[in-house]
Amino acid sequence: MQKKMIAIFISMTLLTLVLMGCKLPASKAPEIPEDGVRTTPIVIVTSPSEGIAGGLLGTEGPGSQLEEELIEDFFEPTEAPTPTIMVPTLTRPAEYTLQEGEFPFCIARRFDVDPADLLSLNNLSPNTLLEPGTTLKIPQTGTWGEGTRSLQPHPTTHTVRAGETIYSIACFYGSVSPEAIIAINQLEEPYSLSTGQTLEIP
C-alpha cells in the first residue's frame, strides 16, 4: 500500500511539471528599438558606365553626388610614363664602311680623329672621291685638331630635303652619328626618309 502511494505521488508530480511547461511563453527574438539600428553603407564598384551597383545604403542611389565622387576617385587617370630613349655611345671602330652621302672628312669629324692621319692610313689624297661601300681604316690615336668638329649647331630639328639620307644628314652636322639620329627618332630599317620629314638631331 505504501509503495502504491509513492508511485501515485511521483506520477502526480511529473504531470504537474508537464502542465506547467505548456503554459510557459514561447521564446522570441529580442526586441531592438528603432533608434538603436545602425547600418554601414556598402559600395560595389563595377565600371563608370554601370555606376555603383545597388547605390549606397542611406543615399540617393545611382547618380548621387557621393557616387560620382567615388567613381572619380576610383577611376582617376594616371599619366603614362615617358619612355626613355637610349642614344648609343659613339666609339671609335677599327674600320668603317662608307654609306651613301659619307666621305673621309665626315668620318674624321664623327670619330674625332685627325683627318691627315685618316688619309695617310688609307693612302688617300684630300681630293680622292670614294664610292659607298669603301672600307676605311680608322686611326686609333690622335684627335680632330682643326677647330670644332660640328659643322652645324645641334641639338636641333632637321627638315629632310630631297636626296638626303640618315648618313648624309649626320655628315651635315659633323659630330653626330647616324645611329644617334636613328635612335632618337625611333626609325626602323631601311631608314627611308621622306622630303619634308622632321628629324630630331641630338
Buried (B, 14 or more C-beta within 10 A) or exposed (E): EEEEEEEEEEEEEEEEEEEEEEEEEEEEEEEEEEEEEEEEEEBEBEEEEEBBEEBBEEBEEBEBEBBBEBBEEEEEEEEEEEEEEEEEEBEEEEEBEBBEBBBBBBBBBBBBBBBBBBBEBBEBEEEEEBEEEBEBEBBEEBEBEEEEBEBEEBEEEBEBEEEBBBBBBBBBBBBBBBBBBBBBBEBEEEBEBEEEBEBBBB
